[in-house]
Amino acid sequence: MAREIIIKPVLSEKADKLSTKSGKYTFVVDKKANKIEIEKALAKLFPSVTIVDVNTAVMPGKVKVRNTRSGMSKGRISPFKKAIVTLAEGDQLDIYGSEA
């Protein structure tokens, strides 16, 4: 159930800065999931952390165009929902799986 709601973490420079500076982690989640379901799924996946806040945003789909030898190739990126989760002061998530 929790794996169906939390799809994957967002690994970008902005998400990395948010996690190191303010303890906010970003995840791609199921479009139908609400904030309460996201919080419960994260609590099940990471029982050692305390979740303070969950913010969600639906990112719109975008049209991408590439120039190739055979002409212009058009494609589309699907819309997705992301959740920005704020943890309690001092808590951290091990997203990369490198437990030391």
TORPA-4810 file (N, C-alpha, C, O; in nm, 3 decimals):
<nodes>
NODE_1_0.082_-0.120_0.000_0.000_0.000_0.000_0.086_0.126_0.000_0.063_0.218_-0.079_M
NODE_2_0.187_0.131_0.089_0.271_0.250_0.097_0.355_0.266_-0.029_0.380_0.378_-0.072_A
NODE_3_0.398_0.154_-0.088_0.477_0.160_-0.211_0.392_0.205_-0.330_0.447_0.258_-0.427_R
NODE_4_0.262_0.186_-0.325_0.175_0.231_-0.433_0.154_0.382_-0.427_0.132_0.446_-0.531_E
NODE_5_0.159_0.440_-0.308_0.138_0.583_-0.292_0.267_0.660_-0.319_0.267_0.756_-0.396_I
NODE_6_0.377_0.619_-0.256_0.506_0.685_-0.275_0.575_0.616_-0.393_0.616_0.501_-0.383_I
NODE_7_0.588_0.686_-0.505_0.644_0.626_-0.625_0.796_0.630_-0.623_0.862_0.527_-0.637_I
NODE_8_0.854_0.750_-0.605_1.000_0.763_-0.601_1.037_0.899_-0.543_0.955_0.991_-0.545_K
NODE_9_1.159_0.912_-0.491_1.205_1.044_-0.447_1.249_1.128_-0.567_1.289_1.074_-0.670_P
NODE_10_1.240_1.259_-0.552_1.288_1.350_-0.656_1.434_1.379_-0.626_1.467_1.429_-0.518_V
NODE_11_1.522_1.348_-0.721_1.665_1.368_-0.703_1.710_1.480_-0.797_1.754_1.455_-0.909_L
NODE_12_1.699_1.602_-0.749_1.741_1.718_-0.826_1.822_1.810_-0.735_1.827_1.788_-0.613_S
NODE_13_1.884_1.911_-0.792_1.962_2.004_-0.712_1.874_2.079_-0.613_1.911_2.098_-0.497_E
NODE_14_1.759_2.121_-0.659_1.668_2.196_-0.572_1.619_2.110_-0.456_1.615_2.156_-0.342_K
NODE_15_1.582_1.984_-0.485_1.536_1.894_-0.379_1.649_1.863_-0.281_1.625_1.849_-0.161_A
NODE_16_1.772_1.853_-0.331_1.887_1.827_-0.244_1.914_1.945_-0.151_1.943_1.926_-0.033_D
NODE_17_1.904_2.067_-0.204_1.922_2.186_-0.120_1.813_2.195_-0.013_1.841_2.230_0.101_K
NODE_18_1.689_2.164_-0.050_1.579_2.167_0.046_1.602_2.068_0.159_1.577_2.099_0.275_L
NODE_19_1.651_1.949_0.124_1.669_1.846_0.227_1.786_1.879_0.320_1.777_1.853_0.440_S
NODE_20_1.893_1.937_0.268_2.008_1.966_0.354_1.986_2.091_0.438_2.030_2.095_0.553_T
NODE_21_1.920_2.193_0.384_1.905_2.318_0.457_1.787_2.320_0.553_1.798_2.367_0.666_K
NODE_22_1.671_2.268_0.507_1.551_2.286_0.589_1.479_2.156_0.624_1.370_2.161_0.681_S
NODE_23_1.536_2.041_0.593_1.474_1.914_0.631_1.348_1.882_0.555_1.258_1.817_0.608_G
NODE_24_1.339_1.927_0.429_1.222_1.900_0.345_1.264_1.803_0.235_1.363_1.825_0.166_K
NODE_25_1.187_1.695_0.219_1.216_1.593_0.120_1.104_1.588_0.019_0.987_1.604_0.055_Y
NODE_26_1.138_1.566_-0.109_1.042_1.571_-0.217_1.025_1.431_-0.277_1.123_1.362_-0.304_T
NODE_27_0.899_1.392_-0.298_0.866_1.261_-0.353_0.764_1.276_-0.465_0.678_1.364_-0.459_F
NODE_28_0.773_1.190_-0.566_0.666_1.176_-0.665_0.566_1.078_-0.606_0.603_0.968_-0.565_V
NODE_29_0.440_1.117_-0.602_0.336_1.035_-0.539_0.224_1.008_-0.638_0.219_1.068_-0.746_V
NODE_30_0.135_0.919_-0.600_0.018_0.885_-0.681_-0.072_1.009_-0.692_-0.091_1.081_-0.594_D
NODE_31_-0.126_1.032_-0.812_-0.207_1.153_-0.834_-0.336_1.154_-0.752_-0.390_1.261_-0.724_K
NODE_32_-0.385_1.038_-0.713_-0.511_1.031_-0.639_-0.490_1.039_-0.488_-0.587_1.051_-0.413_K
NODE_33_-0.365_1.033_-0.441_-0.337_1.032_-0.297_-0.353_1.172_-0.239_-0.316_1.272_-0.301_A
NODE_34_-0.409_1.178_-0.117_-0.419_1.306_-0.049_-0.309_1.317_0.057_-0.230_1.224_0.075_N
NODE_35_-0.305_1.430_0.127_-0.196_1.456_0.222_-0.195_1.356_0.338_-0.089_1.316_0.384_K
NODE_36_-0.311_1.316_0.384_-0.320_1.223_0.497_-0.267_1.086_0.456_-0.193_1.023_0.531_I
NODE_37_-0.305_1.039_0.336_-0.255_0.910_0.288_-0.104_0.913_0.265_-0.035_0.815_0.293_E
NODE_38_-0.053_1.025_0.214_0.091_1.039_0.193_0.165_1.035_0.326_0.268_0.969_0.337_I
NODE_39_0.114_1.103_0.426_0.178_1.104_0.558_0.179_0.964_0.620_0.280_0.923_0.677_E
NODE_40_0.068_0.891_0.609_0.062_0.756_0.664_0.157_0.661_0.591_0.220_0.576_0.654_K
NODE_41_0.167_0.675_0.458_0.257_0.589_0.381_0.403_0.615_0.416_0.482_0.522_0.428_A
NODE_42_0.439_0.742_0.433_0.576_0.774_0.471_0.608_0.729_0.613_0.720_0.687_0.642_L
NODE_43_0.509_0.737_0.702_0.530_0.689_0.839_0.551_0.538_0.841_0.623_0.486_0.926_A
NODE_44_0.487_0.468_0.747_0.504_0.323_0.739_0.641_0.287_0.679_0.705_0.192_0.722_K
NODE_45_0.684_0.364_0.578_0.813_0.337_0.514_0.932_0.379_0.601_1.034_0.310_0.605_L
NODE_46_0.919_0.491_0.671_1.026_0.545_0.756_0.972_0.565_0.898_0.935_0.676_0.934_F
NODE_47_0.967_0.458_0.979_0.904_0.471_1.111_0.986_0.552_1.212_0.933_0.590_1.316_P
NODE_48_1.113_0.577_1.185_1.198_0.644_1.284_1.193_0.797_1.275_1.256_0.864_1.357_S
NODE_49_1.120_0.853_1.178_1.116_0.999_1.163_0.977_1.051_1.198_0.878_0.979_1.191_V
NODE_50_0.973_1.179_1.236_0.848_1.246_1.267_0.815_1.343_1.155_0.895_1.431_1.123_T
NODE_51_0.698_1.328_1.096_0.655_1.413_0.986_0.576_1.531_1.043_0.478_1.512_1.114_I
NODE_52_0.621_1.653_1.010_0.557_1.773_1.060_0.452_1.825_0.963_0.342_1.862_1.004_V
NODE_53_0.485_1.827_0.833_0.396_1.889_0.735_0.411_1.819_0.600_0.517_1.767_0.568_D
NODE_54_0.302_1.818_0.522_0.303_1.763_0.386_0.239_1.867_0.294_0.124_1.906_0.313_V
NODE_55_0.314_1.910_0.193_0.262_2.000_0.090_0.262_1.925_-0.042_0.356_1.852_-0.072_N
NODE_56_0.156_1.943_-0.122_0.148_1.873_-0.250_0.133_1.973_-0.363_0.084_2.085_-0.345_T
NODE_57_0.176_1.930_-0.483_0.162_2.012_-0.604_0.147_1.918_-0.722_0.218_1.818_-0.733_A
NODE_58_0.055_1.951_-0.812_0.038_1.874_-0.935_0.117_1.947_-1.044_0.086_2.061_-1.079_V
NODE_59_0.218_1.879_-1.096_0.303_1.937_-1.199_0.239_1.906_-1.336_0.210_1.790_-1.365_M
NODE_60_0.218_2.008_-1.419_0.151_1.984_-1.547_0.240_1.911_-1.647_0.362_1.916_-1.638_P
NODE_61_0.176_1.843_-1.741_0.249_1.776_-1.847_0.307_1.879_-1.944_0.251_1.987_-1.961_G
NODE_62_0.418_1.844_-2.008_0.483_1.937_-2.098_0.507_1.869_-2.233_0.525_1.747_-2.241_K
NODE_63_0.507_1.950_-2.338_0.537_1.901_-2.472_0.686_1.923_-2.496_0.738_2.033_-2.476_V
NODE_64_0.754_1.819_-2.540_0.897_1.827_-2.572_0.915_1.806_-2.721_0.849_1.722_-2.781_K
NODE_65_1.005_1.883_-2.782_1.032_1.873_-2.925_1.182_1.853_-2.943_1.263_1.924_-2.884_V
NODE_66_1.218_1.755_-3.027_1.358_1.730_-3.060_1.376_1.737_-3.210_1.288_1.697_-3.286_R
NODE_67_1.491_1.789_-3.252_1.525_1.788_-3.394_1.610_1.667_-3.422_1.715_1.648_-3.361_N
NODE_68_1.566_1.584_-3.516_1.640_1.466_-3.555_1.669_1.473_-3.705_1.628_1.568_-3.772_T
NODE_69_1.739_1.374_-3.756_1.770_1.372_-3.899_1.644_1.359_-3.984_1.635_1.414_-4.093_R
NODE_70_1.548_1.287_-3.932_1.426_1.266_-4.009_1.322_1.375_-3.986_1.210_1.365_-4.037_S
NODE_71_1.355_1.478_-3.912_1.262_1.588_-3.889_1.239_1.610_-3.741_1.311_1.557_-3.656_G
NODE_72_1.138_1.688_-3.711_1.108_1.719_-3.571_1.029_1.605_-3.509_0.935_1.553_-3.568_M
NODE_73_1.068_1.569_-3.390_1.001_1.462_-3.316_0.935_1.524_-3.194_1.002_1.582_-3.109_S
NODE_74_0.803_1.511_-3.185_0.730_1.568_-3.073_0.692_1.458_-2.976_0.655_1.348_-3.016_K
NODE_75_0.701_1.489_-2.849_0.662_1.396_-2.744_0.598_1.472_-2.630_0.591_1.595_-2.632_G
NODE_76_0.553_1.399_-2.531_0.485_1.461_-2.419_0.531_1.396_-2.289_0.546_1.274_-2.282_R
NODE_77_0.554_1.478_-2.186_0.585_1.429_-2.053_0.454_1.430_-1.974_0.384_1.532_-1.970_I
NODE_78_0.422_1.321_-1.911_0.296_1.308_-1.838_0.295_1.397_-1.714_0.399_1.421_-1.653_S
NODE_79_0.177_1.447_-1.677_0.168_1.522_-1.552_0.186_1.428_-1.432_0.156_1.309_-1.441_P
NODE_80_0.236_1.482_-1.321_0.256_1.402_-1.201_0.232_1.488_-1.078_0.228_1.611_-1.086_F
NODE_81_0.217_1.422_-0.966_0.196_1.490_-0.839_0.320_1.471_-0.753_0.375_1.361_-0.746_K
NODE_82_0.364_1.579_-0.689_0.478_1.566_-0.599_0.439_1.616_-0.461_0.354_1.703_-0.445_K
NODE_83_0.504_1.558_-0.362_0.479_1.595_-0.222_0.610_1.641_-0.160_0.712_1.574_-0.174_A
NODE_84_0.606_1.755_-0.092_0.721_1.806_-0.019_0.691_1.784_0.129_0.598_1.842_0.184_I
NODE_85_0.772_1.698_0.192_0.747_1.654_0.329_0.847_1.722_0.421_0.968_1.713_0.399_V
NODE_86_0.798_1.789_0.524_0.883_1.853_0.623_0.895_1.760_0.743_0.794_1.714_0.797_T
NODE_87_1.019_1.734_0.784_1.044_1.648_0.899_1.073_1.732_1.022_1.101_1.851_1.012_L
NODE_88_1.065_1.669_1.138_1.095_1.737_1.264_1.242_1.776_1.267_1.325_1.718_1.196_A
NODE_89_1.274_1.873_1.350_1.411_1.923_1.363_1.506_1.810_1.401_1.484_1.741_1.501_E
NODE_90_1.611_1.793_1.322_1.711_1.690_1.351_1.687_1.556_1.285_1.777_1.472_1.285_G
NODE_91_1.568_1.532_1.228_1.540_1.405_1.160_1.593_1.409_1.017_1.594_1.514_0.953_D
NODE_92_1.637_1.292_0.968_1.686_1.280_0.832_1.635_1.152_0.771_1.610_1.054_0.842_Q
NODE_93_1.619_1.151_0.638_1.583_1.031_0.564_1.703_0.983_0.486_1.781_1.063_0.434_L
NODE_94_1.719_0.851_0.479_1.826_0.791_0.402_1.769_0.751_0.266_1.735_0.634_0.244_D
NODE_95_1.758_0.848_0.175_1.700_0.823_0.043_1.793_0.741_-0.044_1.747_0.656_-0.120_I
NODE_96_1.923_0.764_-0.034_2.019_0.699_-0.121_2.051_0.557_-0.077_2.117_0.485_-0.153_Y
NODE_97_2.009_0.515_0.039_2.033_0.378_0.085_2.174_0.352_0.134_2.219_0.238_0.133_G
NODE_98_2.244_0.456_0.176_2.382_0.440_0.222_2.387_0.456_0.373_2.421_0.563_0.424_S
NODE_99_2.353_0.351_0.443_2.354_0.357_0.589_2.496_0.336_0.638_2.559_0.235_0.609_E
NODE_100_2.545_0.434_0.713_2.683_0.426_0.762_2.685_0.405_0.911_2.793_0.396_0.970_A
</nodes>
